[in-house]
């Protein structure tokens, strides 16, 4: 997998130095808006200045910087820029790369008087990239990284002719709120509204990354008061907040910067002793969902907030970019009582279980279950309809009862829980789930 940073590159790159000197390649690669360009509607994820003055051999130029002064935007109006990226992707394909993450792709096209996000030309470029990549290598996959409200994010599927997979950006804040509140209402409502991905496309599910927990994808799904409650709770757990600038010039929270292990260290009532179980439950939800699950390395290791690194770099995102000493990490993983060892072992076991289940195919049928608020659940069915898995999660810190009859388990099938291996002898009985317990109830125990 390769990260294709389409929107921008470093201000210290060779291309940008060539821009300063007026020589190729790079002399015309970067976006310099016309003097009458209307930027009043531009939507950005940062509060830093949009235009950066640069001294060049041709005088001072104002260069577009969507993210920061050290990341300068490319000018895709120049066909040479697109050709350059096509050469890079071709080189990576020839080297064996099969998955391409299109970073910050939503911002690549600018038009005066618009938001400069999700422009029609942007979608046309994504369609072109897919056509050319699939022609060169049918097994190649394009994944779009667009930290935007849910509807805008889903638009990058196109008509199954743009991204093969889209980052499921609304999942992290909604799942976090669900586990902090002990109420599955908003997560279930969102799940029921999500369209099944068409064949040839899928969701790229994640709940933690090297960046923060985006708040724009929660817009319209959580109220402002609920987002504020989430932010305040994360700050009480050691988290930080990064901001963006609105069209009115106001600062608005853009993302929460925190290690997921610390983010799930308690509930809205405060920190508690269930942090590890809550953390594992969150990943079990992600593993069961329609799509492809993606793990951040620090989630696999249960890494905590790194405030020292924030002080060192001056960047909020560094809180979740800890750099482990290899010998120290090896020692922790070799100690079966350490949290790093327990997290890696238990997540690895869940991953192994998932890999053997046809009903967890990325495009297998998914149906959200209507359960009481303290439980969250959905049904998956394999493409050949032989295997069903009912995924049920206690998302509260209190034991919760579940009537198995609510799941509509077929009486003639033999049902058991994949996680514990326990057979369910009476499918009309009641079972008790401990705090943050996971049930994966299936009718196909021989799944390989």
C-alpha positions as CSV (number, residue, x, y, z in Angstrom):
1,X,0.0,0.0,0.0
2,X,1.3,3.5,-0.9
3,X,0.3,6.9,0.3
4,X,-0.3,9.2,-2.7
5,X,-0.3,12.7,-1.4
6,X,-2.1,14.4,-4.3
7,X,-3.0,17.8,-2.8
8,X,0.4,19.1,-1.6
9,X,4.0,18.5,-0.9
10,X,6.7,19.9,1.4
11,X,7.8,23.5,1.0
12,X,11.4,22.1,1.3
13,X,11.0,19.7,-1.6
14,X,13.1,19.8,-4.8
15,X,10.0,20.6,-6.8
16,X,9.2,23.7,-4.7
17,X,12.8,24.9,-4.8
18,X,12.5,24.6,-8.6
19,X,9.3,26.7,-8.3
20,X,11.3,29.4,-6.5
21,X,14.0,29.3,-9.1
22,X,11.6,29.2,-12.1
23,X,13.0,25.9,-13.5
24,X,11.4,22.5,-14.3
25,X,10.2,20.2,-13.0
26,X,8.2,22.3,-10.6
27,X,8.2,25.8,-12.1
28,X,4.4,25.7,-12.7
29,X,3.4,22.9,-10.3
30,X,2.0,25.0,-7.4
31,X,-1.2,26.9,-7.1
32,X,-0.9,30.7,-7.3
33,X,-4.4,32.2,-7.4
34,X,-5.2,35.1,-9.6
35,X,-5.4,38.5,-7.9
36,X,-9.2,38.6,-8.2
37,X,-9.7,35.0,-6.9
38,X,-12.6,35.0,-4.4
39,X,-11.6,33.0,-1.3
40,X,-14.5,34.0,0.9
41,X,-16.2,30.6,0.7
42,X,-13.1,28.4,1.0
43,X,-13.5,25.5,3.6
44,X,-10.3,24.4,5.3
45,X,-9.3,22.1,8.2
46,X,-6.9,24.6,9.6
47,X,-6.6,28.1,11.1
48,X,-3.3,29.0,9.5
49,X,-3.1,31.6,6.7
50,X,-4.4,30.2,3.4
51,X,-1.9,32.1,1.2
52,X,1.8,32.1,1.9
53,X,4.1,34.8,0.3
54,X,7.1,33.3,-1.4
55,X,10.1,35.1,-2.9
56,X,10.9,33.7,-6.3
57,X,13.1,34.8,-9.2
58,X,10.0,36.3,-10.7
59,X,9.2,38.3,-7.6
60,X,6.9,37.5,-4.7
61,X,4.1,35.0,-5.2
62,X,1.2,34.0,-3.0
63,X,1.1,30.2,-2.9
64,X,-2.0,28.3,-1.7
65,X,-1.5,26.2,1.5
66,X,-4.7,24.3,2.5
67,X,-3.1,22.8,5.5
68,X,0.0,24.8,6.6
69,X,2.9,26.9,5.4
70,X,5.1,23.9,5.1
71,X,2.6,22.0,2.8
72,X,2.1,23.8,-0.5
73,X,-0.8,22.8,-2.8
74,X,-0.3,21.5,-6.4
75,X,-2.0,23.2,-9.3
76,X,-4.0,20.5,-11.2
77,X,-5.0,23.0,-13.8
78,X,-1.6,22.2,-15.2
79,X,-1.8,18.8,-17.0
80,X,1.9,18.3,-16.3
81,X,1.0,17.9,-12.6
82,X,-1.5,15.1,-13.3
83,X,1.0,13.5,-15.7
84,X,3.7,13.5,-13.0
85,X,1.4,11.7,-10.6
86,X,0.4,9.2,-13.2
87,X,4.2,8.4,-13.7
88,X,4.6,8.0,-9.9
89,X,1.6,5.6,-9.7
90,X,2.8,3.6,-12.7
91,X,6.2,3.3,-11.0
92,X,4.6,2.1,-7.8
93,X,2.4,-0.4,-9.7
94,X,5.5,-1.8,-11.4
95,X,7.1,-2.1,-7.9
96,X,4.2,-4.3,-6.7
97,X,2.0,-1.7,-4.9
98,X,-1.6,-2.7,-5.2
99,X,-3.4,-0.3,-2.8
100,X,-3.2,3.5,-3.2
101,X,-4.4,5.8,-0.4
102,X,-5.3,9.2,-2.0
103,X,-4.5,11.6,0.7
104,X,-6.5,14.9,1.1
105,X,-7.9,14.3,-2.4
106,X,-11.0,16.4,-1.7
107,X,-9.0,19.6,-1.8
108,X,-7.1,19.2,-5.1
109,X,-9.3,21.5,-7.3
110,X,-9.8,25.2,-6.6
111,X,-12.4,27.5,-8.2
112,X,-13.1,31.1,-7.3
113,X,-16.1,31.7,-5.2
114,X,-16.5,28.1,-4.2
115,X,-15.7,26.1,-1.1
116,X,-12.7,24.5,-3.0
117,X,-13.7,21.1,-1.7
118,X,-15.3,18.2,-3.6
119,X,-15.3,20.1,-6.9
120,X,-16.6,18.2,-10.0
121,X,-13.1,18.2,-11.4
122,X,-11.9,16.4,-8.3
123,X,-14.3,13.6,-8.9
124,X,-13.4,13.5,-12.6
125,X,-9.7,13.1,-11.7
126,X,-10.5,10.2,-9.3
127,X,-12.5,8.5,-12.0
128,X,-9.6,8.9,-14.4
129,X,-7.2,7.5,-11.9
130,X,-9.4,4.5,-11.3
131,X,-9.8,3.9,-15.1
132,X,-6.1,4.0,-15.7
133,X,-5.0,2.0,-12.6
134,X,-7.6,-0.7,-13.3
135,X,-6.5,-0.9,-16.9
136,X,-2.9,-1.4,-15.8
137,X,-3.6,-3.7,-12.9
138,X,-7.2,-5.1,-12.4
139,X,-6.4,-6.0,-8.7
140,X,-5.3,-2.5,-7.8
141,X,-7.4,-0.6,-5.2
142,X,-7.9,3.2,-4.7
143,X,-8.9,4.3,-1.2
144,X,-9.9,8.0,-0.7
145,X,-9.1,9.8,2.5
146,X,-11.7,12.6,2.8
147,X,-12.3,13.8,6.4
148,X,-15.6,15.4,5.6
149,X,-19.3,15.1,6.6
150,X,-20.8,11.7,5.9
151,X,-22.7,12.5,2.7
152,X,-19.7,14.3,1.1
153,X,-17.5,11.4,2.1
154,X,-19.7,8.8,0.5
155,X,-19.8,10.8,-2.8
156,X,-16.3,9.4,-3.5
157,X,-17.8,6.0,-4.4
158,X,-19.3,7.8,-7.4
159,X,-21.4,5.3,-9.3
160,X,-19.0,2.5,-8.3
161,X,-16.6,4.2,-10.7
162,X,-14.5,6.3,-8.4
163,X,-12.9,5.0,-5.1
164,X,-12.9,1.2,-4.5
165,X,-13.0,2.0,-0.8
166,X,-13.7,5.2,1.2
167,X,-12.4,5.9,4.7
168,X,-15.5,5.5,7.0
169,X,-14.8,8.8,8.9
170,X,-18.1,8.9,10.8
171,X,-17.4,5.6,12.6
172,X,-14.7,6.9,15.1
173,X,-16.7,9.7,16.7
174,X,-20.0,7.9,16.7
175,X,-18.5,4.7,18.2
176,X,-16.6,6.8,20.8
177,X,-19.8,8.6,21.8
178,X,-21.7,5.3,21.9
179,X,-19.2,3.7,24.4
180,X,-18.9,6.8,26.5
181,X,-22.7,7.3,26.8
182,X,-23.6,3.6,27.1
183,X,-26.3,4.4,24.5
184,X,-26.3,3.0,21.0
185,X,-29.0,5.3,19.6
186,X,-26.9,7.5,17.3
187,X,-24.6,4.7,16.1
188,X,-27.6,2.5,15.3
189,X,-29.4,5.4,13.5
190,X,-26.3,6.1,11.4
191,X,-25.8,2.4,10.6
192,X,-29.4,2.0,9.4
193,X,-29.0,5.0,7.0
194,X,-25.7,3.8,5.5
195,X,-26.1,2.4,1.9
196,X,-24.6,-1.0,1.3
197,X,-21.5,-0.6,-0.8
198,X,-22.0,-1.7,-4.4
199,X,-20.0,-4.7,-5.7
200,X,-16.5,-3.7,-6.4
201,X,-16.5,-1.1,-3.6
202,X,-16.4,-1.3,0.2
203,X,-16.0,0.8,3.4
204,X,-12.5,1.2,4.9
205,X,-13.3,1.0,8.6
206,X,-11.0,2.5,11.2
207,X,-11.4,3.9,14.7
208,X,-7.9,5.3,15.2
209,X,-5.1,6.7,13.0
210,X,-2.0,8.9,13.1
211,X,-4.3,11.9,12.9
212,X,-7.1,12.8,15.3
213,X,-10.7,11.8,15.7
214,X,-12.4,14.0,13.1
215,X,-15.4,16.0,14.2
216,X,-16.7,17.2,10.8
217,X,-17.9,13.6,10.1
218,X,-20.1,13.9,13.2
219,X,-21.9,17.0,11.9
220,X,-25.6,16.3,11.5
221,X,-25.2,13.0,13.4
222,X,-24.5,14.4,16.8
223,X,-25.8,17.7,18.1
224,X,-23.4,20.6,18.9
225,X,-24.1,20.0,22.6
226,X,-23.2,16.4,22.3
227,X,-20.0,17.1,20.4
228,X,-19.1,19.7,23.1
229,X,-19.7,17.0,25.8
230,X,-17.4,14.6,23.8
231,X,-14.7,17.2,23.6
232,X,-14.8,18.1,27.3
233,X,-14.6,14.4,28.3
234,X,-11.7,13.8,26.0
235,X,-9.8,16.8,27.5
236,X,-10.5,15.3,30.9
237,X,-8.8,12.1,29.7
238,X,-5.7,14.0,28.6
239,X,-6.8,14.8,25.0
240,X,-6.2,17.9,23.0
241,X,-8.3,19.7,20.3
242,X,-7.2,21.0,16.9
243,X,-9.3,23.8,15.3
244,X,-10.3,24.9,11.8
245,X,-11.6,28.3,10.6
246,X,-15.2,28.7,9.5
247,X,-16.4,30.9,6.6
248,X,-17.3,33.5,9.2
249,X,-13.7,33.6,10.5
250,X,-14.6,31.7,13.7
251,X,-12.5,28.9,15.2
252,X,-14.3,25.6,15.4
253,X,-13.1,22.2,16.7
254,X,-11.9,20.1,13.8
255,X,-10.5,17.0,15.5
256,X,-9.8,15.5,18.9
257,X,-6.1,14.5,19.4
258,X,-5.9,11.6,21.8
259,X,-4.7,7.9,22.0
260,X,-7.7,5.7,21.6
261,X,-6.7,3.6,24.7
262,X,-7.0,6.8,26.8
263,X,-10.1,8.0,24.9
264,X,-11.9,4.9,26.1
265,X,-10.6,5.1,29.7
266,X,-14.0,5.9,31.0
267,X,-17.4,7.2,30.3
268,X,-19.1,10.6,30.3
269,X,-19.3,10.0,34.1
270,X,-15.5,9.9,34.3
271,X,-12.6,7.5,34.3
272,X,-13.3,3.9,35.5
273,X,-11.8,0.4,35.7
274,X,-13.3,-0.8,32.4
275,X,-11.0,0.9,30.0
276,X,-9.3,-2.2,28.5
277,X,-12.6,-4.0,28.0
278,X,-14.2,-0.9,26.4
279,X,-11.1,-0.6,24.1
280,X,-11.4,-4.2,23.0
281,X,-15.1,-3.9,22.5
282,X,-14.6,-1.0,20.2
283,X,-12.3,-3.0,17.9
284,X,-14.7,-5.9,18.0
285,X,-17.4,-3.6,16.6
286,X,-15.1,-2.5,13.8
287,X,-14.1,-6.0,13.0
288,X,-17.7,-7.1,12.5
289,X,-18.9,-4.3,10.3
290,X,-19.4,-4.4,6.5
291,X,-16.1,-3.4,4.9
292,X,-12.4,-3.8,5.6
293,X,-11.1,-3.2,9.1
294,X,-7.9,-1.1,9.5
295,X,-5.8,-1.1,12.6
296,X,-3.5,1.7,13.7
297,X,-0.3,0.2,15.1
298,X,-0.7,2.0,18.4
299,X,-4.1,0.4,18.8
300,X,-2.6,-3.0,18.4
301,X,-0.1,-2.0,21.2
302,X,-2.5,-0.2,23.5
303,X,-0.3,2.9,23.4
304,X,-1.1,5.8,25.7
305,X,-1.0,9.6,25.2
306,X,2.5,10.9,24.6
307,X,2.4,14.5,26.1
308,X,6.2,14.7,26.0
309,X,6.2,14.3,22.2
310,X,3.6,17.1,22.0
311,X,6.0,19.4,23.9
312,X,8.9,18.4,21.7
313,X,7.1,18.9,18.4
314,X,4.6,21.6,19.3
315,X,1.9,19.7,17.4
316,X,-1.2,18.3,19.0
317,X,-1.3,15.2,16.7
318,X,2.0,14.0,18.2
319,X,0.1,12.9,21.3
320,X,-0.9,9.7,19.3
321,X,2.4,9.3,17.4
322,X,4.5,7.7,20.2
323,X,7.9,6.3,19.1
324,X,8.6,3.0,20.9
325,X,12.1,2.0,21.8
326,X,12.3,-1.5,20.1
327,X,14.0,-3.2,23.1
328,X,11.5,-1.8,25.5
329,X,8.6,-2.8,23.3
330,X,9.9,-6.3,22.9
331,X,10.2,-6.6,26.7
332,X,6.6,-5.4,27.1
333,X,5.3,-7.8,24.5
334,X,7.3,-10.7,26.1
335,X,5.6,-10.1,29.4
336,X,2.2,-11.8,29.3
337,X,1.0,-9.5,32.2
338,X,1.7,-6.3,30.4
339,X,-1.1,-4.3,28.7
340,X,0.8,-4.3,25.4
341,X,0.9,-8.1,25.4
342,X,-2.7,-8.5,26.5
343,X,-4.0,-6.0,23.9
344,X,-2.0,-7.6,21.0
345,X,-2.9,-11.1,21.9
346,X,-6.7,-10.4,22.3
347,X,-6.9,-8.3,19.2
348,X,-4.9,-10.9,17.2
349,X,-7.3,-13.6,18.4
350,X,-10.3,-11.6,17.2
351,X,-8.7,-10.9,13.9
352,X,-8.0,-14.6,13.4
353,X,-11.6,-15.4,14.2
354,X,-12.9,-12.8,11.7
355,X,-10.6,-14.1,8.9
356,X,-12.3,-17.5,9.0
357,X,-15.9,-16.3,8.7
358,X,-17.5,-16.0,5.3
359,X,-20.2,-13.8,6.8
360,X,-17.5,-11.2,7.5
361,X,-16.8,-10.8,3.8
362,X,-16.5,-7.0,3.1
363,X,-19.7,-7.0,1.0
364,X,-21.7,-9.6,3.0
365,X,-25.2,-8.5,3.9
366,X,-25.6,-6.3,7.0
367,X,-28.7,-5.5,8.9
368,X,-28.9,-3.3,12.1
369,X,-30.7,-5.0,15.0
370,X,-33.2,-3.1,17.1
371,X,-32.1,-3.8,20.7
372,X,-32.3,-1.8,23.9
373,X,-30.0,1.3,24.0
374,X,-27.4,-0.4,26.2
375,X,-26.8,-3.0,23.5
376,X,-25.6,-2.6,19.9
377,X,-26.0,-5.2,17.3
378,X,-26.1,-6.2,13.7
379,X,-26.6,-9.3,11.5
380,X,-24.2,-10.4,8.8
381,X,-24.9,-13.0,6.2
382,X,-22.3,-14.6,3.9
383,X,-22.6,-14.0,0.1
384,X,-23.7,-17.7,-0.4
385,X,-26.3,-17.3,2.5
386,X,-24.9,-20.3,4.4
387,X,-23.5,-18.5,7.4
388,X,-25.1,-15.9,9.6
389,X,-23.4,-14.1,12.4
390,X,-25.3,-12.0,14.9
391,X,-22.9,-9.4,16.4
392,X,-24.1,-8.1,19.8
393,X,-22.2,-5.8,22.1
394,X,-22.9,-4.6,25.6
395,X,-21.8,-1.0,25.2
396,X,-22.4,-0.1,28.8
397,X,-20.5,-0.5,32.1
398,X,-23.3,-2.6,33.6
399,X,-24.4,-6.2,32.9
400,X,-27.2,-6.4,30.3
401,X,-29.6,-9.2,29.6
402,X,-30.4,-10.3,26.0
403,X,-33.4,-12.3,25.0
404,X,-32.0,-14.6,22.2
405,X,-35.5,-14.7,20.8
406,X,-35.1,-11.0,19.7
407,X,-32.4,-12.2,17.2
408,X,-34.7,-14.5,15.2
409,X,-32.3,-17.4,15.4
410,X,-33.4,-20.2,13.1
411,X,-34.5,-23.1,15.4
412,X,-33.2,-25.9,13.1
413,X,-29.6,-24.5,13.1
414,X,-27.0,-25.1,15.7
415,X,-25.9,-21.8,17.2
416,X,-22.7,-21.0,19.2
417,X,-20.7,-18.0,20.2
418,X,-17.5,-17.6,18.2
419,X,-15.7,-15.6,20.9
420,X,-16.2,-18.1,23.8
421,X,-16.9,-21.2,21.8
422,X,-20.0,-21.7,23.9
423,X,-23.0,-23.5,22.4
424,X,-26.4,-21.9,22.7
425,X,-28.7,-24.8,23.6
426,X,-31.9,-22.8,24.0
427,X,-32.3,-20.1,21.4
428,X,-35.4,-18.7,23.2
429,X,-33.6,-18.2,26.5
430,X,-32.1,-15.1,28.1
431,X,-28.3,-14.5,28.4
432,X,-26.4,-12.0,30.4
433,X,-23.6,-9.9,28.9
434,X,-21.0,-8.5,31.2
435,X,-19.8,-4.9,30.8
436,X,-18.5,-4.5,27.2
437,X,-18.9,-8.2,26.4
438,X,-18.9,-9.2,22.8
439,X,-21.1,-12.0,21.2
440,X,-20.6,-13.3,17.7
441,X,-23.4,-15.8,17.4
442,X,-23.1,-18.1,14.3
443,X,-24.8,-21.1,12.8
444,X,-21.7,-22.3,11.0
445,X,-19.1,-23.6,13.6
446,X,-17.0,-25.3,10.9
447,X,-16.3,-22.1,9.0
448,X,-12.6,-22.1,7.9
